[in-house]
Amino acid sequence: VNVLTPHERTVRLESKGDTLTAWFMVRINGRPKLRPQLLLLLAAATLRGQARPNGTCTKMGAAPLWWLHVPKSGSTFLNVVFRAGCPNGGLSPKPVVEASWLRRRIEGHNCSKNFMHFRSGHQPLSPATTPRTFVSLVREPLSRALSGFYHNYHDCGDLQKQTGVKGQAKYRASVYEPANRTKLLYYARCTSACATRMLVGLPCGWTPKHPGEALAAYETRSTAEDAALVPAALRALRDEERTGYVGLSSRFEESVRAFAQFANIQLIQRDFAHMRSRSIPAMIHQEARAMLQNFKFVDQEVYDEAVRLFERRLASCA
């Protein structure tokens, strides 16, 4: 406005993807002309784009939050998500691991409008509910699989039924058994595409076509059906990250700090609490990891893309 006279007007200024494209057109007595001041603004915009070639440092907008909780990927991150959507909601006596435990605070402080989805459980992303501010953490697939396997075969209902292990029961010492290749491979195939599936509106765990069939029958099960979902999952991840936030559970503290910058909130010490951090007995963990080392998880492509997006955010927001 300061560089325009009453006889001049700008045409448009817009952003396309990761590149800032600017049109500065003014008219003086009906004839188009570029003024030196506008050329300076255009140069500044161009230099800014070159300094951050992979994107801009996005900030949280007004759209309500959708917390996509991928199993075994950092439950306690929901505490900082809650504070972003309900800044006057106060603090629970200690950090929580279930979103439903905070519903009363959300409703009591008139914050419901700031959340589109913030509940316990692992509900997949719904493509129909927009606009929204997507927030999620993802985890390296092999580590996620081992953690889920030793948490009562988390999100693999058929394996739970066949072994008599209840999914939401307390951690059972009996589950910490010597590594069993048949069960491990079954579980790996069952949840190989957990994050991929959730990004396209499907539950984390695959449901077998013949529930109860011998576990060994699934050792050679193809993951091609789930792999076909990857392109759609990658598109969803990129689209959501443009206005939302994707962090990494393996870099929890960095993810908390980057989210605080995204949401423009002040951090407190309890935001870094990792209450469900547990240690699988070392020998059992090593054996199990070795058995799955060469397993190709469908989620690997989605995880690699999430790492790229996270690194881009750190570079853009430095």
C-alpha positions as CSV (number, residue, x, y, z in Angstrom):
1,V,0.0,0.0,0.0
2,N,2.8,2.4,0.9
3,V,4.3,2.3,-2.6
4,L,1.1,2.8,-4.6
5,T,-0.6,6.0,-5.6
6,P,-4.4,6.3,-5.7
7,H,-4.1,5.7,-9.5
8,E,-2.3,2.4,-9.1
9,R,-3.5,-1.1,-8.1
10,T,-1.9,-4.5,-7.6
11,V,-3.2,-7.5,-9.5
12,R,-2.4,-10.4,-7.4
13,L,0.2,-12.1,-5.1
14,E,-0.2,-15.8,-4.6
15,S,1.8,-18.9,-3.6
16,K,1.9,-22.1,-5.7
17,G,3.2,-25.2,-3.9
18,D,6.6,-24.6,-2.4
19,T,7.5,-21.7,-4.8
20,L,6.4,-18.2,-4.2
21,T,5.1,-16.7,-7.5
22,A,4.4,-13.0,-7.4
23,W,2.7,-10.8,-9.9
24,F,3.1,-7.0,-9.4
25,M,1.2,-5.1,-12.0
26,V,0.3,-1.5,-11.6
27,R,-1.5,0.8,-13.9
28,I,-0.9,4.5,-14.4
29,N,-3.5,6.2,-16.5
30,G,-4.5,2.8,-17.9
31,R,-1.0,1.8,-19.0
32,P,0.9,-1.1,-17.2
33,K,4.1,-0.2,-15.5
34,L,6.4,-1.8,-13.0
35,R,7.7,0.5,-10.3
36,P,11.2,0.2,-8.8
37,Q,9.8,-0.3,-5.3
38,L,7.7,-3.2,-6.5
39,L,10.8,-4.7,-8.2
40,L,12.5,-4.6,-4.8
41,L,9.6,-6.5,-3.2
42,L,9.7,-9.1,-6.0
43,A,13.4,-9.6,-5.5
44,A,13.0,-10.0,-1.8
45,A,10.3,-12.6,-2.3
46,T,12.5,-14.5,-4.8
47,L,15.5,-14.5,-2.4
48,R,13.3,-15.7,0.4
49,G,12.2,-18.6,-1.8
50,Q,15.8,-19.4,-2.7
51,A,16.9,-19.4,1.0
52,R,14.2,-21.9,1.8
53,P,14.0,-24.1,-1.4
54,N,12.0,-26.9,0.2
55,G,9.1,-24.8,1.6
56,T,8.1,-22.3,4.2
57,C,7.8,-22.4,8.0
58,T,4.1,-23.1,8.3
59,K,2.2,-22.1,11.4
60,M,-1.0,-23.6,12.9
61,G,-4.1,-22.0,11.4
62,A,-7.7,-21.7,12.7
63,A,-8.8,-25.1,11.4
64,P,-9.6,-27.6,14.3
65,L,-7.0,-30.2,15.2
66,W,-7.1,-33.8,14.1
67,W,-4.8,-35.9,16.3
68,L,-3.9,-39.0,14.2
69,H,-2.6,-41.5,16.8
70,V,-0.5,-44.1,15.1
71,P,-0.1,-47.0,17.6
72,K,3.2,-47.3,19.4
73,S,4.4,-43.9,18.1
74,G,4.5,-41.6,21.1
75,S,1.2,-41.5,23.0
76,T,2.2,-38.7,25.4
77,F,2.7,-36.3,22.5
78,L,-1.1,-35.7,22.9
79,N,-0.4,-33.6,26.0
80,V,1.2,-30.8,24.0
81,V,-1.4,-31.2,21.3
82,F,-4.1,-30.7,24.0
83,R,-2.4,-27.5,25.2
84,A,-2.2,-26.1,21.6
85,G,-6.0,-26.6,21.2
86,C,-7.0,-25.7,24.7
87,P,-4.4,-23.2,26.0
88,N,-6.6,-22.2,29.0
89,G,-7.5,-25.8,29.9
90,G,-5.1,-26.1,32.8
91,L,-2.9,-29.1,33.5
92,S,-3.9,-32.6,34.6
93,P,-2.1,-33.8,37.8
94,K,0.4,-35.6,35.6
95,P,0.8,-36.2,31.8
96,V,-1.8,-38.6,30.4
97,V,-1.6,-41.3,27.8
98,E,-5.2,-41.4,26.7
99,A,-6.9,-38.4,25.0
100,S,-10.3,-39.3,26.5
101,W,-8.9,-38.4,30.0
102,L,-8.8,-34.8,28.8
103,R,-12.3,-34.5,27.3
104,R,-13.7,-33.0,30.5
105,R,-11.1,-30.2,30.4
106,I,-11.8,-29.6,26.8
107,E,-15.5,-29.3,27.3
108,G,-15.2,-27.4,30.5
109,H,-13.1,-24.7,29.0
110,N,-15.1,-24.3,25.8
111,C,-12.3,-25.8,23.6
112,S,-14.4,-28.4,21.7
113,K,-14.5,-26.2,18.6
114,N,-10.7,-26.4,18.4
115,F,-10.7,-30.2,18.0
116,M,-12.1,-32.2,15.1
117,H,-10.7,-35.5,16.5
118,F,-9.1,-35.9,19.8
119,R,-10.1,-39.3,21.4
120,S,-8.5,-42.4,22.8
121,G,-7.9,-45.3,20.4
122,H,-6.5,-45.2,16.9
123,Q,-9.1,-43.9,14.5
124,P,-7.8,-43.6,11.0
125,L,-7.9,-40.3,9.1
126,S,-11.2,-39.5,7.5
127,P,-10.9,-37.9,4.1
128,A,-14.3,-36.3,4.3
129,T,-13.7,-34.1,7.3
130,T,-12.0,-30.9,6.2
131,P,-10.7,-28.3,6.8
132,R,-8.6,-29.5,9.7
133,T,-5.1,-29.2,11.2
134,F,-3.5,-32.6,11.0
135,V,-1.1,-33.6,13.8
136,S,0.7,-36.9,14.0
137,L,3.9,-38.7,15.0
138,V,5.3,-41.6,13.0
139,R,7.8,-44.3,14.0
140,E,10.5,-46.3,12.2
141,P,8.5,-49.4,11.1
142,L,10.7,-52.2,12.6
143,S,10.9,-50.5,16.0
144,R,7.1,-49.8,15.9
145,A,6.5,-53.5,15.1
146,L,8.6,-54.8,17.9
147,S,7.0,-52.5,20.4
148,G,3.6,-53.5,19.3
149,F,4.4,-57.2,19.2
150,Y,5.5,-57.0,22.9
151,H,2.5,-54.9,23.8
152,N,0.0,-57.8,23.6
153,Y,0.3,-58.0,19.8
154,H,-1.2,-54.5,19.6
155,D,-3.7,-54.0,16.7
156,C,-3.5,-57.5,15.4
157,G,-6.8,-58.9,16.6
158,D,-6.5,-62.4,15.0
159,L,-3.2,-63.0,16.7
160,Q,-4.6,-61.9,20.0
161,K,-7.6,-64.2,19.6
162,Q,-5.4,-67.2,18.7
163,T,-3.1,-66.7,21.6
164,G,-5.7,-65.6,24.2
165,V,-4.0,-62.3,24.8
166,K,-6.2,-59.3,25.5
167,G,-5.2,-56.2,23.6
168,Q,-6.0,-53.7,26.3
169,A,-4.8,-55.9,29.3
170,K,-1.8,-54.8,31.3
171,Y,1.5,-55.8,29.9
172,R,1.9,-59.5,30.5
173,A,5.2,-61.1,31.4
174,S,4.1,-64.1,29.4
175,V,4.3,-62.0,26.2
176,Y,8.0,-61.5,26.8
177,E,8.7,-65.0,25.4
178,P,11.7,-66.0,23.4
179,A,11.5,-64.7,19.9
180,N,9.1,-66.8,17.8
181,R,9.6,-66.5,14.1
182,T,6.1,-67.6,13.1
183,K,4.4,-65.1,15.5
184,L,6.8,-62.3,14.6
185,L,6.2,-62.7,10.9
186,Y,2.5,-62.9,11.3
187,Y,2.5,-59.8,13.4
188,A,4.8,-58.0,11.0
189,R,2.6,-58.7,8.1
190,C,-0.5,-57.9,10.1
191,T,0.7,-54.3,10.8
192,S,3.2,-53.8,8.0
193,A,1.2,-50.9,6.6
194,C,-0.2,-49.5,9.8
195,A,0.5,-45.8,9.2
196,T,-0.1,-46.2,5.4
197,R,-3.5,-47.7,6.1
198,M,-4.5,-45.0,8.7
199,L,-3.6,-42.2,6.3
200,V,-6.1,-43.5,3.7
201,G,-8.9,-44.2,6.2
202,L,-8.3,-47.8,7.1
203,P,-7.5,-49.4,10.5
204,C,-3.9,-50.0,11.4
205,G,-4.0,-53.8,11.5
206,W,-4.9,-56.0,8.5
207,T,-7.7,-58.5,9.0
208,P,-7.1,-61.9,7.5
209,K,-9.6,-63.3,5.0
210,H,-9.6,-66.6,7.0
211,P,-9.5,-65.7,10.7
212,G,-8.1,-68.4,12.9
213,E,-6.1,-70.1,10.1
214,A,-2.8,-71.6,11.3
215,L,-0.3,-68.8,11.9
216,A,2.3,-70.5,9.8
217,A,0.0,-70.2,6.8
218,Y,0.7,-66.4,6.7
219,E,4.5,-66.6,6.7
220,T,4.5,-66.1,3.0
221,R,1.5,-63.7,2.8
222,S,2.0,-61.1,0.1
223,T,1.8,-57.4,1.2
224,A,1.1,-56.3,-2.3
225,E,-2.5,-55.4,-1.4
226,D,-1.3,-53.0,1.3
227,A,1.6,-51.8,-0.9
228,A,-0.9,-50.5,-3.5
229,L,-2.1,-48.0,-0.9
230,V,1.3,-46.3,-0.6
231,P,0.8,-43.7,-3.4
232,A,-2.4,-42.5,-1.8
233,A,-0.9,-42.4,1.7
234,L,2.1,-40.4,0.5
235,R,-0.3,-37.9,-1.2
236,A,-2.3,-37.6,2.0
237,L,0.8,-37.1,4.1
238,R,2.1,-34.3,1.9
239,D,-1.3,-32.6,1.6
240,E,-1.9,-32.8,5.4
241,E,1.6,-31.6,6.3
242,R,1.2,-28.4,4.2
243,T,-1.1,-27.0,6.8
244,G,-0.5,-29.5,9.6
245,Y,2.4,-31.2,11.5
246,V,4.2,-34.5,11.2
247,G,6.8,-35.4,13.8
248,L,9.0,-38.4,14.6
249,S,8.7,-40.5,17.7
250,S,12.4,-41.4,17.6
251,R,13.2,-37.7,17.8
252,F,10.6,-36.9,20.5
253,E,12.1,-33.8,22.0
254,E,12.9,-32.3,18.7
255,S,9.3,-33.0,17.6
256,V,7.9,-31.4,20.7
257,R,10.0,-28.3,20.2
258,A,9.1,-28.1,16.5
259,F,5.4,-28.5,17.3
260,A,5.5,-25.8,19.9
261,Q,6.9,-23.4,17.3
262,F,4.2,-24.5,14.8
263,A,1.4,-24.0,17.4
264,N,3.1,-20.9,18.9
265,I,2.9,-22.2,22.5
266,Q,5.4,-22.0,25.4
267,L,6.9,-25.3,26.4
268,I,6.9,-26.6,29.9
269,Q,9.1,-29.5,31.2
270,R,6.2,-32.0,31.3
271,D,5.7,-31.7,27.6
272,F,8.8,-33.9,27.2
273,A,7.5,-36.7,29.4
274,H,7.5,-40.1,27.7
275,M,5.4,-42.2,30.1
276,R,5.1,-45.4,28.1
277,S,8.7,-45.8,27.5
278,R,9.5,-49.5,28.3
279,S,12.5,-51.8,27.8
280,I,12.0,-55.1,26.2
281,P,14.6,-57.6,27.7
282,A,17.7,-57.1,25.7
283,M,18.3,-60.6,24.5
284,I,14.7,-61.1,23.4
285,H,14.8,-57.7,21.7
286,Q,18.0,-58.5,19.8
287,E,16.7,-61.9,18.6
288,A,13.4,-60.5,17.5
289,R,15.0,-57.6,15.7
290,A,17.3,-60.0,13.8
291,M,14.4,-62.2,12.7
292,L,12.6,-59.1,11.2
293,Q,15.7,-57.3,9.9
294,N,15.1,-58.3,6.3
295,F,11.4,-57.9,6.4
296,K,10.2,-55.2,4.0
297,F,7.6,-53.1,5.8
298,V,5.1,-51.4,3.6
299,D,5.3,-48.4,5.9
300,Q,8.9,-47.7,5.1
301,E,8.1,-45.4,2.2
302,V,5.7,-43.4,4.3
303,Y,8.2,-43.2,7.2
304,D,11.0,-42.0,4.8
305,E,8.8,-39.3,3.5
306,A,7.8,-38.2,7.0
307,V,11.5,-37.9,7.8
308,R,12.0,-35.8,4.7
309,L,9.1,-33.5,5.6
310,F,10.3,-33.2,9.2
311,E,13.9,-32.3,8.1
312,R,12.4,-29.7,5.7
313,R,10.4,-28.2,8.6
314,L,13.5,-27.9,10.8
315,A,15.5,-26.3,8.0
316,S,12.7,-23.9,7.1
317,C,11.9,-22.9,10.7
318,A,15.5,-22.7,12.0
